[in-house]
Amino acid sequence: MGAGRLWLRAAAVTVTIAANVLAQVLSAVTGDYGPRPQGIGWAVVFVAVALDYVVCAVIAWRAIRSPAPGWLMVGAAFFWAAGAWYPLTRDIGWLWPLVEGVTDLWAVLVGILVLTYPGGHLVSRFDRVVAYTLSGAFLVRFLGILLFSSPAPADCGCVANPYAILPSPDADYWLGVAWRIVGVVLLLTVAGRLAVRWVTSSLPARRVSFVMPLALLLWCYGTVQDSVSFALGWDSGGLEFVPPIAIALIPPAFVGGVFYARGLRSRVADLVIVARDKVDRALWESSLARTLHDHSLRVFWWDEHRRAYRTSDGDAMPDGDRPERPGRSTMAIDSDQGPIALIEHDVALGQDDRLLDAVSSALLLSVDNDRLRGRLEQTIQELRESRLRIVEEGYLARRRLERDLHDGSQQQLVSLAIGLRIAATKAGAAGQAELVGDLEKASAQLADALRELRELARGIHPTVLTDGDLRSALEELAQRSVIPVEVRVEPAERLPEVVEETIYYCVSECLANAAKHAGARTCSVLVARDDDGDAVTVTVKDDGRGGARIEPGGGLEGLRDRVETVGGHVEVRSVAGLGTIVELVLPAQVAEGSRP
């Protein structure tokens, strides 16, 4: 807000409060109240009504996008003081007709304020017609007072009207009667229309306008009472306090409705939390209806394949492409990628643009979040599948390399060893002892090389998994371990090759750690399927010194990476002095047709 606008509003508020307070003080000092109720109590009531409007105007300027309601409240409070200033200005000929002419201008401004509720502007044609009629009636009365009103000095205690063209001592009375008749008719029309709308409307409309009908009905009663008292001279029966109370209720009702709608906007933010995991259409619709207190609210979602809107249950949207029911309004939610949804809501909610913007933003955020989550899940799944394919290709490559070593180089070395033994035998028979020693030495070196080649082939791919099964492979690891190992493999059926190879190398790593780092005396290995048969659990337990944990660059980290590559996970439980338990959970089915 600009500094100039802020100073203008501050000046208007200050002048309005000063005008009301000064008028009541001067009336009390001079004792000249005119036709108004007299006394300190009534002076306090009149000032309180003006302050009520001023305070609500300041709130409205901060809470409502349109500045019009705030200025209407300040204007009504300012001209509310005209009734007290009129008796004080009757000795000033050029002033008192003007003051008398604007004594009821506050009522015009309050009427227009009611018509702008709650959005701050006139929406329907009916509202504009009523506002123009009310303003026209006031202008007629104002000009009539200036041009015709000329009451006798003895009756009003005033000097002559210098503006009167056709002076008439009865003009003020008849103009007052006509003004009150028109005012009562218009006020009853507005009040009746608002009351009927409130009774027949849905819950949102009732909650947004919860106090306004009561205030208008009380004001109607007060206006009728004042009109009858003015025209017929009847006593009000001690109910003079009703009109000020009714008038004072209108701006708080206006501001209260606005803040109620603002509270709905803040609750709309919770919808994002409701849909944080996935946009469940039925849940989103019911949550939105509950948040906005509109249980007849419906959401129709755009189906890209059918190029049409569908209900949350997937059914075709009734009544064509854009449903319109009495008292309902439809809001389209679109994004840069096309339509998303249609929200059919109570028409009362459509009067708050910010509320609908909040609903639209919440839905867009939830949908975008869902789309991003879907893309992320798809990317993760593609990454997992790609990583698994790499692992399987590595497995097949290692298996081919192991077979090549076994069937090629290893067999050639075995043949060479047999040839050396035959040559050594022939040399011994020929009595060539020196040659026999050289051949036996070469045979020993060849045996060492052959043993190393077999160890290398086993490290590339355990042959026992190909020739045997997982149980025999783990039992071989137990036999090669330097500490006693108990092995129990419960599933009799074979697992996918990638899973069996992963289990083999992980158990091998755990047994090596137990012997080398943990100083364990015994160790056990258990392989079991879960109840559903979808996963296999491998538990390796030792009685070593404990305190093991997964550290960057450590063997357990490599073990975890190997398990997670095939879609499993690892849990390490190790307490100092109580040993270590490593639990591997791997999927029992990784890829179809992986075993020949």
C-alpha positions in Angstrom: 0.0 0.0 0.0 1.3 3.5 -0.9 2.1 6.0 1.8 -0.4 8.5 0.2 -3.3 6.0 0.4 -2.4 5.1 4.0 -2.4 8.8 5.0 -5.7 9.3 3.3 -7.3 6.5 5.1 -5.8 7.6 8.4 -7.1 11.1 7.8 -10.6 9.8 7.0 -10.8 7.7 10.1 -9.6 10.6 12.3 -12.0 13.1 10.8 -14.9 10.6 11.2 -14.2 9.9 14.8 -13.7 13.6 15.6 -17.0 14.6 13.9 -19.0 12.1 15.9 -17.3 12.8 19.2 -17.5 16.6 18.8 -21.1 16.5 17.7 -22.1 14.6 20.9 -20.0 16.8 23.1 -21.5 20.0 21.7 -25.1 18.5 21.9 -24.5 17.8 25.6 -23.0 21.2 26.3 -25.8 23.1 24.5 -28.5 20.7 25.4 -29.8 20.9 21.8 -30.4 17.3 20.6 -33.3 18.1 18.2 -35.6 15.2 17.6 -32.9 12.6 18.7 -33.0 10.8 22.1 -31.2 12.8 24.7 -28.8 11.9 27.5 -25.2 10.8 28.1 -26.1 7.2 27.6 -27.5 7.8 24.1 -24.4 10.0 23.3 -22.2 7.0 24.2 -24.4 4.7 22.0 -24.1 7.0 19.0 -20.3 7.3 19.3 -20.0 3.5 19.8 -21.9 2.8 16.6 -19.5 5.2 14.7 -16.5 3.6 16.3 -17.8 0.2 15.4 -18.0 1.1 11.7 -14.6 2.7 11.8 -12.9 -0.3 13.4 -14.5 -2.7 11.0 -13.5 -0.4 8.1 -9.8 -0.7 9.1 -10.2 -4.4 9.3 -11.9 -4.6 5.9 -9.1 -2.6 4.3 -6.7 -5.2 5.4 -8.8 -8.3 4.9 -10.7 -7.6 1.6 -9.1 -7.1 -1.7 -11.6 -4.4 -2.7 -11.2 -1.1 -0.7 -14.9 -0.2 -1.4 -16.4 -1.9 1.8 -14.0 0.0 4.0 -14.8 3.4 2.4 -18.5 2.6 2.6 -18.2 1.9 6.4 -16.1 5.1 7.0 -18.6 7.2 4.9 -21.6 5.7 6.8 -19.9 6.5 10.2 -19.1 10.1 9.0 -22.6 10.9 7.9 -24.0 9.1 11.0 -22.9 12.3 12.8 -25.1 14.5 10.5 -28.2 13.9 12.7 -26.4 15.4 15.7 -24.9 18.3 13.7 -28.2 19.4 12.2 -29.7 20.9 15.4 -26.4 22.7 16.0 -26.3 24.3 12.5 -29.9 25.6 12.4 -28.8 29.2 12.9 -26.5 29.1 9.8 -28.8 29.6 6.8 -26.4 28.2 4.1 -25.4 25.2 6.1 -28.4 23.6 7.8 -30.3 22.6 4.6 -27.1 20.8 3.4 -26.7 19.0 6.7 -30.4 18.1 6.9 -30.2 16.8 3.4 -27.4 14.3 4.2 -28.7 13.1 7.6 -29.9 9.8 6.0 -26.9 9.4 3.6 -25.4 6.9 6.1 -28.4 4.6 5.4 -27.8 4.7 1.7 -24.1 3.8 2.2 -25.0 0.9 4.6 -27.6 -0.4 2.1 -25.0 -0.5 -0.6 -22.5 -2.1 1.8 -25.0 -4.9 2.4 -25.5 -5.4 -1.3 -21.7 -5.8 -1.9 -21.4 -8.5 0.8 -19.2 -10.5 0.9 -17.0 -9.8 -2.2 -16.9 -6.0 -1.9 -18.7 -5.3 -5.2 -22.1 -5.5 -6.7 -22.5 -8.8 -8.5 -26.1 -9.3 -9.7 -28.3 -7.0 -11.8 -30.8 -6.9 -8.9 -28.1 -5.5 -6.6 -27.2 -2.8 -9.0 -30.9 -1.8 -9.6 -31.5 -1.6 -5.8 -28.3 0.5 -5.3 -29.3 2.9 -8.2 -32.9 3.2 -6.9 -31.7 3.9 -3.4 -29.2 6.5 -4.5 -31.8 8.1 -6.8 -34.4 8.3 -4.0 -31.8 9.9 -1.7 -30.9 12.5 -4.4 -34.5 13.4 -4.9 -35.0 14.0 -1.2 -31.7 16.0 -0.9 -32.7 18.2 -3.8 -36.3 18.5 -2.5 -35.0 19.8 0.9 -32.7 22.3 -0.8 -35.3 23.6 -3.2 -38.6 23.3 -1.3 -38.1 22.9 2.5 -38.9 26.1 4.4 -40.3 25.2 7.8 -41.6 27.9 10.1 -38.8 29.3 12.4 -41.1 28.6 15.4 -41.3 24.9 14.5 -37.7 24.1 13.7 -35.8 27.0 15.4 -33.9 27.6 12.1 -33.4 30.6 9.9 -34.8 30.8 6.4 -33.5 28.3 3.6 -31.6 30.5 1.1 -31.7 27.7 -1.5 -35.5 27.3 -1.6 -37.0 28.2 -5.0 -40.6 27.2 -4.1 -40.7 27.5 -0.3 -43.2 25.2 1.4 -43.6 24.7 5.2 -44.9 21.1 4.6 -42.2 20.0 2.1 -39.9 18.6 4.8 -42.7 16.4 6.2 -43.9 15.0 2.9 -40.3 14.5 1.7 -39.6 12.6 4.9 -42.7 10.4 4.5 -41.8 9.6 0.9 -38.2 8.9 1.7 -39.2 6.6 4.5 -41.7 4.7 2.4 -39.1 4.2 -0.4 -36.5 3.2 2.1 -38.7 0.7 3.9 -39.7 -0.9 0.6 -36.2 -1.2 -0.6 -34.8 -2.3 2.7 -37.5 -5.0 3.1 -36.8 -6.1 -0.5 -33.1 -6.5 0.2 -33.7 -8.1 3.6 -36.3 -10.5 2.3 -34.1 -11.5 -0.7 -31.1 -12.1 1.6 -33.2 -14.0 4.2 -34.8 -16.3 1.5 -31.4 -16.9 0.0 -30.0 -17.8 3.4 -32.8 -20.2 4.3 -32.9 -22.0 1.0 -29.1 -22.0 0.4 -26.7 -24.7 1.3 -24.4 -24.8 4.4 -21.6 -22.7 2.9 -23.9 -19.8 2.0 -25.4 -19.9 5.5 -22.1 -19.8 7.3 -20.7 -17.0 5.1 -23.8 -14.8 5.9 -24.6 -16.0 9.4 -25.3 -12.6 11.1 -26.4 -10.4 8.2 -30.0 -11.5 8.0 -30.6 -10.9 11.7 -29.1 -7.4 11.5 -31.2 -6.5 8.4 -34.4 -7.7 10.0 -33.7 -5.7 13.1 -32.9 -2.7 10.9 -36.1 -3.2 9.0 -38.0 -3.2 12.3 -36.2 0.0 13.4 -36.9 1.7 10.1 -40.6 0.8 10.1 -40.8 1.9 13.7 -39.1 5.3 12.9 -41.4 5.8 9.8 -44.6 5.1 11.8 -43.4 7.4 14.6 -42.5 10.2 12.1 -45.7 9.9 10.1 -48.3 9.3 12.9 -46.5 10.6 15.9 -46.8 7.3 17.7 -44.6 6.4 20.7 -41.9 3.7 19.9 -42.7 1.9 23.2 -39.2 2.2 24.7 -37.6 0.2 21.8 -35.5 3.1 20.5 -32.4 1.0 21.1 -33.3 -1.5 18.4 -32.2 0.5 15.4 -28.7 1.4 16.7 -28.1 -2.3 17.7 -29.2 -3.5 14.2 -27.1 -0.9 12.5 -24.0 -1.7 14.6 -24.3 -5.5 13.8 -23.9 -5.0 10.0 -20.2 -4.2 9.7 -19.1 -7.0 12.2 -21.3 -9.4 10.2 -19.6 -8.3 7.0 -16.1 -8.7 8.4 -17.0 -11.9 10.2 -18.2 -13.5 6.9 -15.0 -12.5 5.2 -12.8 -14.0 7.9 -14.9 -17.1 7.8 -14.1 -17.5 4.1 -10.4 -16.7 4.9 -10.5 -19.5 7.4 -11.7 -21.8 4.7 -8.8 -20.8 2.5 -6.3 -21.7 5.3 -8.0 -25.1 5.7 -7.7 -25.7 2.0 -3.9 -26.0 2.5 -4.6 -29.2 4.5 -5.8 -30.8 1.3 -2.2 -31.0 0.0 -1.3 -33.0 3.1 -4.3 -35.3 2.5 -3.0 -36.0 -1.1 0.7 -36.0 -0.3 1.1 -39.7 -1.2 -1.2 -40.0 -4.2 -4.2 -38.1 -5.5 -6.9 -40.5 -4.4 -9.8 -38.9 -6.3 -12.6 -40.1 -4.0 -10.6 -39.0 -0.9 -9.7 -35.6 -2.5 -13.4 -35.0 -3.3 -14.7 -35.9 0.1 -11.9 -34.0 1.9 -12.7 -30.9 -0.2 -16.4 -31.1 0.5 -15.7 -31.5 4.2 -13.2 -28.6 4.2 -15.6 -26.2 2.4 -18.7 -27.5 4.3 -20.4 -28.2 1.0 -21.4 -31.8 1.1 -23.1 -31.6 -2.3 -19.7 -30.6 -3.9 -18.6 -32.8 -6.8 -15.3 -33.1 -8.7 -15.1 -34.3 -12.3 -11.7 -35.4 -13.5 -10.4 -35.1 -17.0 -9.8 -38.4 -18.8 -7.1 -37.9 -21.4 -7.9 -41.2 -23.2 -11.6 -40.6 -23.5 -11.2 -36.8 -23.9 -14.0 -36.2 -21.4 -14.6 -35.6 -17.7 -15.4 -38.5 -15.4 -16.6 -38.8 -11.9 -14.3 -39.8 -9.0 -15.6 -43.4 -9.5 -14.7 -43.4 -13.2 -18.3 -43.0 -14.5 -19.3 -40.7 -17.2 -20.1 -37.1 -16.1 -23.9 -36.6 -16.1 -25.7 -33.7 -17.8 -23.2 -33.2 -20.6 -19.7 -31.6 -20.3 -20.5 -28.8 -17.8 -23.2 -29.6 -15.2 -25.1 -26.6 -14.0 -27.7 -27.0 -11.2 -29.7 -24.3 -9.4 -27.5 -22.6 -6.8 -24.4 -24.3 -8.1 -21.4 -23.0 -9.9 -18.6 -24.7 -11.8 -14.9 -24.0 -11.7 -12.5 -25.4 -14.2 -9.0 -26.4 -13.1 -6.4 -26.4 -15.9 -2.6 -26.6 -16.1 -0.1 -26.0 -18.9 -0.5 -29.7 -19.8 -4.3 -29.4 -20.3 -7.5 -29.8 -18.3 -7.4 -31.4 -14.9 -10.8 -31.3 -13.2 -14.1 -29.5 -12.9 -15.4 -28.6 -9.4 -19.1 -28.1 -9.0 -19.7 -26.1 -5.8 -22.2 -24.0 -4.0 -22.5 -20.6 -5.7 -21.8 -18.9 -2.3 -18.3 -20.1 -2.4 -17.8 -18.5 -5.8 -18.1 -15.0 -4.2 -14.6 -15.4 -2.7 -12.0 -15.4 -5.5 -9.2 -16.1 -3.1 -10.9 -19.2 -1.7 -11.3 -20.6 -5.2 -7.7 -19.7 -6.1 -6.6 -21.6 -3.0 -8.6 -24.7 -4.0 -7.2 -24.5 -7.5 -3.6 -24.1 -6.3 -4.1 -27.0 -3.8 -5.4 -29.3 -6.5 -2.7 -28.3 -9.0 0.0 -28.8 -6.4 -1.4 -32.3 -5.5 -1.7 -33.3 -9.1 1.8 -32.0 -10.0 3.2 -33.8 -6.9 1.5 -37.0 -8.0 2.8 -36.7 -11.5 6.4 -36.0 -10.2 6.1 -38.9 -7.8 4.9 -41.2 -10.6 7.8 -40.1 -12.8 10.2 -40.6 -10.0 8.8 -44.1 -9.2 9.0 -45.0 -12.9 12.6 -43.7 -13.0 13.5 -45.7 -9.9 11.9 -48.8 -11.3 13.7 -48.4 -14.6 17.0 -47.9 -12.7 16.4 -51.0 -10.7 15.6 -53.0 -13.8 18.6 -51.6 -15.5 20.9 -52.4 -12.6 19.5 -55.9 -12.4 20.1 -56.4 -16.1 23.7 -55.3 -15.5 24.0 -57.7 -12.6 22.5 -60.6 -14.6 24.8 -59.8 -17.6 27.8 -59.7 -15.2 26.6 -63.1 -13.8 26.4 -64.6 -17.3 29.7 -63.1 -18.3 31.4 -64.5 -15.2 29.8 -67.9 -15.7 31.0 -68.0 -19.3 34.5 -67.0 -18.2 34.5 -69.7 -15.6 33.4 -72.3 -18.1 36.0 -71.1 -20.6 38.6 -71.4 -17.9 37.3 -74.8 -16.8 36.8 -76.3 -20.3 39.7 -74.5 -21.9 42.8 -73.4 -20.0 42.2 -75.7 -17.0 41.7 -78.8 -19.1 44.8 -78.0 -21.1 46.8 -77.6 -17.9 45.5 -80.9 -16.6 46.5 -82.6 -19.9 49.9 -81.0 -19.6 50.3 -82.3 -16.0 49.4 -85.8 -17.2 52.0 -85.5 -20.0 54.7 -84.4 -17.5 54.0 -87.4 -15.3 54.2 -89.7 -18.3 57.5 -88.1 -19.4 58.9 -88.4 -15.8 58.0 -92.1 -15.8 59.8 -92.7 -19.1 62.9 -90.7 -18.0 63.1 -92.8 -14.8 62.9 -96.0 -16.8 65.7 -94.7 -19.0 67.8 -94.0 -15.9 67.8 -90.2 -16.5 67.6 -89.1 -12.8 68.4 -85.5 -13.5 65.6 -85.2 -16.1 63.2 -86.9 -13.7 63.9 -84.3 -11.1 63.3 -81.4 -13.5 60.1 -82.9 -14.7 58.8 -83.5 -11.2 59.7 -79.9 -10.3 57.8 -78.7 -13.4 54.8 -80.9 -12.4 54.7 -79.4 -8.9 54.8 -75.8 -10.3 52.0 -76.8 -12.8 49.9 -78.2 -9.9 50.3 -74.9 -8.0 49.3 -73.0 -11.1 46.3 -75.3 -11.6 45.2 -74.8 -8.0 45.4 -71.0 -8.3 43.5 -71.1 -11.6 40.7 -73.1 -9.9 40.6 -70.6 -7.0 40.4 -67.8 -9.5 37.6 -69.5 -11.4 35.8 -70.1 -8.1 36.1 -66.3 -7.3 34.8 -65.4 -10.7 31.8 -67.8 -10.4 31.3 -70.7 -7.9 31.2 -73.8 -10.0 29.4 -75.7 -7.2 26.4 -73.5 -7.8 26.3 -74.6 -11.4 27.1 -78.3 -10.8 25.2 -78.5 -7.5 22.9 -76.3 -5.5 22.9 -73.5 -2.9 23.1 -75.9 0.1 26.2 -77.7 -1.3 27.8 -74.4 -2.1 27.3 -73.0 1.4 28.5 -76.4 2.9 31.7 -76.1 0.8 32.2 -72.6 2.2 31.7 -74.0 5.7 34.3 -76.7 5.1 36.9 -74.2 3.8 36.3 -71.9 6.9 38.9 -71.9 9.6 36.1 -71.9 12.3 33.2 -74.4 12.7 30.2 -73.3 10.7 26.7 -74.8 11.0 24.7 -74.5 7.7 20.9 -74.9 7.4 19.2 -74.3 4.1 15.4 -74.8 4.4 14.1 -74.1 0.8 14.6 -77.2 -1.3 13.7 -75.5 -4.6 16.3 -73.5 -6.5 16.4 -69.8 -6.3 17.2 -67.4 -9.2 20.8 -67.7 -10.2 21.5 -64.1 -9.4 20.0 -64.5 -5.9 22.0 -67.7 -5.2 25.3 -66.1 -6.3 24.6 -63.0 -4.2 23.9 -65.2 -1.1 27.0 -67.2 -1.8 29.4 -64.2 -1.9 27.6 -62.5 1.0 27.9 -65.6 3.2 31.6 -65.9 2.2 32.2 -62.3 3.2 30.5 -62.8 6.6 32.5 -66.0 7.3 35.7 -64.3 6.4 34.9 -61.3 8.7 33.9 -63.6 11.6 37.2 -65.5 11.4 39.5 -62.5 10.5 38.1 -59.5 12.4 35.5 -60.8 15.0 37.7 -63.6 16.5 34.6 -65.8 16.5 34.7 -69.4 17.8 31.6 -70.7 16.0 29.3 -69.4 13.3 25.9 -70.4 11.9 24.1 -69.8 8.5 20.4 -70.1 8.1 18.5 -69.7 4.7 14.7 -69.6 5.0 11.8 -68.4 2.9 9.2 -66.0 4.4 5.5 -67.1 4.9 4.4 -65.7 1.5 7.3 -67.3 -0.4 8.2 -63.9 -2.0 11.4 -63.4 -0.2 14.3 -65.4 1.2 16.1 -64.4 4.5 19.7 -65.3 5.1 20.9 -65.0 8.7 24.6 -65.3 9.5 25.4 -65.3 13.2 28.7 -65.5 15.1 29.9 -65.3 18.7 32.8 -62.9 18.1 33.7 -59.6 19.7 30.8 -57.7 18.1 30.7 -53.9 17.4 30.6 -54.3 13.7 28.8 -51.7 11.6 28.5 -50.6 8.0 31.2 -48.1 7.2 32.1 -46.4 3.9 34.6 -48.6 2.0 34.2 -51.5 4.3 33.3 -55.1 3.5 29.8 -54.8 4.9 29.1 -51.8 2.7 30.0 -53.8 -0.4 27.8 -56.6 0.9 24.9 -54.1 1.3 25.4 -52.8 -2.2 25.5 -56.3 -3.7 22.2 -57.2 -1.9 20.4 -53.9 -2.8 21.4 -54.4 -6.4 19.0 -57.3 -6.7 16.3 -55.5 -4.7 17.0 -56.7 -1.2 18.2 -55.1 2.0 20.6 -55.8 4.8 20.4 -55.3 8.6 23.4 -55.6 10.9 22.9 -56.1 14.6 26.1 -56.1 16.5 26.7 -55.4 20.2 30.3 -55.3 21.6 31.0 -58.6 23.4 27.8 -60.3 22.2 28.6 -61.2 18.6 27.2 -60.1 15.3 24.0 -61.0 13.4 23.8 -60.1 9.7 20.4 -60.5 8.1 19.9 -60.4 4.3 16.4 -60.2 2.8 16.4 -60.9 -0.9 13.5 -61.4 -3.4 12.8 -65.0 -4.2 11.9 -64.1 -7.8 14.0 -61.6 -9.6 13.7 -62.5 -13.2 11.8 -65.1 -15.2 13.7 -67.8 -17.0 17.0 -67.0 -15.5 17.9 -70.6 -14.8 18.5 -72.9 -17.8 
